[in-house]
Amino acid sequence: MTRLERQPIEDVRGPVAENSPRPQTRLSVPNRVALVEEYAKGASVDELVRRFGIHRTTVHRLASQAGVTVRRRGLDEPGRREAARLYDQGMTLEEVAAELGVGDETVRSAVVACGGAIRSRGRRPATV
């Protein structure tokens, strides 16, 4: 069978893109509509990622394209203060992020917003 005779590959989510370094799935129009409706009703991004087999940025992009206000996970003011306190006590950005369930860039922003300074990378100084 020649390349031109091959049938397009599809799964329950729609046609799979070809010539990509990684397999990609294009959501069908009904699935896009369902995803946006669920997102608008408050479904979590993680839930939609699992259900539709897509990346979280795809959820945000499709919601935005449909005119739905995109929710961003982050820290409120008490959360920012807590992140800065934990970082100031010696935890790394990654450790604080894991503790609070956010990304390390969110923690970095919180520390800076609270007047803290970001330590250089590398070994932490030994405590005596």
C-alpha positions in Angstrom: 0.0 0.0 0.0 1.5 3.4 -1.0 1.5 6.4 1.3 -1.3 8.0 -0.7 -3.5 5.0 -0.3 -3.3 4.9 3.5 -6.4 5.5 5.4 -6.4 8.4 8.0 -5.8 7.3 11.5 -8.6 8.2 14.0 -9.6 7.4 17.5 -12.6 8.4 19.6 -11.3 11.9 19.9 -10.9 12.5 16.1 -8.2 12.3 13.4 -4.6 11.9 14.5 -2.2 14.5 12.9 0.5 13.0 10.7 4.2 14.0 10.3 4.5 15.0 13.9 7.4 14.1 16.2 4.8 13.1 18.7 1.3 11.7 18.1 -1.3 14.4 18.2 -5.0 14.1 18.3 -7.3 16.7 16.8 -10.5 17.0 18.8 -13.6 16.8 16.8 -16.0 19.7 16.8 -18.5 18.0 19.2 -15.6 17.2 21.5 -14.4 20.7 21.5 -17.8 22.0 22.3 -18.2 19.4 25.1 -14.8 20.4 26.5 -15.5 24.1 26.5 -19.0 23.5 28.1 -17.5 21.4 30.8 -14.7 23.9 31.5 -17.2 26.8 31.6 -19.3 24.8 34.2 -16.2 24.5 36.4 -14.6 21.2 35.5 -11.0 21.1 36.5 -8.3 21.3 33.8 -6.7 18.1 35.1 -10.1 16.3 34.8 -10.4 17.5 31.2 -6.8 16.6 30.3 -7.5 13.0 31.5 -10.8 12.7 29.8 -9.9 14.1 26.4 -6.3 13.0 26.3 -4.9 16.5 25.6 -2.4 18.9 27.1 -3.5 21.4 29.7 -2.5 24.3 27.5 -4.9 23.0 24.8 -7.8 23.3 27.4 -6.9 26.9 28.0 -6.4 27.7 24.3 -9.8 26.2 23.3 -11.6 27.9 26.2 -10.1 31.2 25.3 -10.9 30.8 21.6 -14.5 30.1 22.5 -14.7 33.3 24.6 -14.7 31.6 28.0 -12.7 33.3 30.7 -9.7 31.2 31.4 -9.1 30.3 35.1 -5.5 30.3 36.2 -4.4 28.4 39.2 -2.3 30.5 41.5 -1.9 31.7 45.1 -4.1 34.2 46.9 -2.4 36.8 49.3 -2.2 34.4 52.3 -0.8 31.7 50.0 1.8 34.1 48.6 2.9 35.0 52.2 3.1 31.2 53.1 5.2 30.5 50.0 7.6 33.3 50.9 7.8 32.1 54.5 8.6 28.5 53.5 11.2 29.6 50.9 12.7 32.0 53.5 13.0 29.0 55.9 15.2 27.2 53.4 12.9 25.2 51.2 13.7 25.2 47.5 11.2 26.7 45.0 10.4 23.2 43.9 9.8 22.0 47.4 7.5 24.9 48.2 5.7 24.4 44.9 5.1 20.7 45.7 3.9 21.6 49.3 1.4 24.2 48.0 0.4 22.3 44.8 1.4 25.0 42.3 4.3 25.5 39.9 7.7 26.7 40.9 7.3 29.9 38.8 4.2 30.7 40.8 6.3 30.4 44.0 9.1 32.5 42.5 6.6 35.2 41.7 5.1 35.0 45.2 8.5 35.3 46.9 9.5 38.3 44.8 6.0 39.9 45.3 6.5 39.6 49.1 9.9 41.3 48.9 12.1 38.2 49.1 15.2 37.5 47.0 15.7 34.3 45.0 18.7 32.4 46.1 21.2 31.2 43.5 21.0 27.6 42.4 23.3 25.0 43.8 23.9 23.5 47.2 22.3 25.0 50.2 24.7 26.2 52.8 25.3 23.7 55.7 23.6 24.7 58.9 25.6 24.4 62.1 
